[in-house]
């Protein structure tokens, strides 16, 4: 007769088969680690705030890259903040990764006015969706959330009431998941604006109000 076997559960950080530093070996944990997440500072989109369990996460390595080329790497301060010094072209989409031993890796996208965070530990959305911006009304920055059930060519376009394009915060292929865009309208006049998300066959438009 065989004795009872004790079960040992592991958590694997899959990340498409490798971790964010390019190591093909999967990391194995005996307990589920906390997740490091990040968001843009509403007052300065080039400043990233890293948190875990809603607390600032210091001493994280935050890297900025594009097309596998490293642009900048820096470490978060005690408040969990880093500010990139590189000049960013708002027409380009950059990659961001946040790494700290003992935490799952967070990745996302950055442009001249946006930061989006993708949580690999969450289930994928079941459908395309565009949320109402928050806050609304806003001055000068607001957050726009949208969901992609699969990888898609995405454009997020801002219009004035005359139908003129005033900004295109996103125009690129993006991975499936929940995405957050921080849009800064400090150079625009007060009024009602429209924002439209096109992703594959999906298209939706919503209104927002800029106050000055």
C-alpha positions, -999 to 999 in steps of 0.1 A, spaced: 0 0 0 13 34 -9 12 63 15 -8 95 7 11 120 -13 11 156 -3 2 180 -31 25 209 -39 10 236 -61 32 259 -83 25 292 -100 42 296 -134 49 330 -149 42 320 -185 45 353 -204 42 337 -238 68 311 -228 95 334 -215 100 362 -191 104 398 -200 142 397 -198 143 372 -227 152 342 -205 134 311 -221 134 293 -187 100 295 -170 101 309 -135 84 286 -109 71 299 -76 59 278 -46 33 306 -38 15 331 -59 36 363 -60 22 398 -59 17 415 -92 36 448 -99 13 471 -119 18 506 -132 0 537 -144 8 571 -157 7 602 -135 -23 622 -147 -2 654 -144 29 641 -162 23 611 -186 61 605 -188 61 597 -151 51 561 -142 38 550 -108 45 514 -98 23 497 -71 17 463 -56 -14 456 -35 -22 494 -39 11 503 -22 41 521 -39 68 497 -50 103 510 -47 135 497 -63 118 483 -94 136 482 -127 115 500 -153 127 498 -189 115 517 -220 122 501 -254 110 500 -290 114 472 -315 136 453 -290 160 483 -287 165 496 -251 159 533 -248 160 539 -211 162 519 -179 157 534 -144 147 524 -108 116 535 -90 121 558 -59 105 553 -25 72 566 -38 72 540 -66 78 567 -93 101 570 -123 102 598 -149 116 591 -183 139 617 -198 139 604 -234 122 625 -260 92 605 -272 76 607 -306 38 608 -300 33 589 -333 52 559 -320 42 532 -295 69 522 -270 72 491 -247 74 493 -210 83 465 -185 85 465 -148 107 440 -130 114 432 -93 124 399 -78 95 382 -61 69 399 -82 52 390 -114 63 411 -143 40 439 -156 42 450 -192 25 477 -213 27 504 -239 38 541 -237 35 569 -262 40 607 -259 7 610 -239 -4 575 -229 5 546 -207 -14 513 -209 -10 484 -186 -17 448 -194 -22 422 -166 -12 388 -179 -28 371 -148 -63 382 -156 -87 364 -180 -90 379 -214 -121 400 -221 -150 382 -238 -158 410 -262 -147 444 -275 -157 473 -252 -151 511 -249 -157 526 -214 -168 561 -205 -137 583 -198 -129 591 -162 -130 617 -148 -156 634 -169 -157 664 -170 -119 667 -169 -91 692 -169 -66 686 -185 -62 648 -184 -86 619 -185 -85 581 -186 -100 560 -213 -104 523 -209 -111 497 -236 -110 459 -239 -98 437 -267 -108 399 -267 -80 393 -293 -50 410 -309 -62 437 -333 -53 468 -352 -65 496 -329 -71 533 -335 -83 557 -308 -92 590 -323 -103 623 -307 -126 647 -326 -141 681 -320 -178 688 -327 -169 699 -362 -157 664 -370 -120 675 -371 -94 651 -357 -76 668 -328 -55 638 -316 -48 601 -323 -35 587 -290 -34 551 -303 -28 538 -339 -11 504 -338 -16 467 -333 -23 458 -297 -25 426 -277 -57 412 -262 -66 425 -228 -78 455 -209 -60 487 -218 -59 522 -203 -51 554 -221 -42 587 -204 -51 616 -227 -38 651 -220 -58 680 -236 -40 709 -220 -34 725 -255 -71 724 -265 -100 747 -256 -128 738 -234 -158 720 -249 -173 687 -259 -151 662 -277 -158 628 -292 -135 597 -289 -139 568 -312 -123 533 -309 -119 512 -340 -106 477 -334 -111 451 -361 -148 452 -370 -156 469 -338 -163 507 -337 -178 528 -309 -179 566 -302 -185 584 -268 -186 620 -257 -164 638 -231 -163 673 -217 -132 693 -212 -133 722 -187 -109 750 -184 
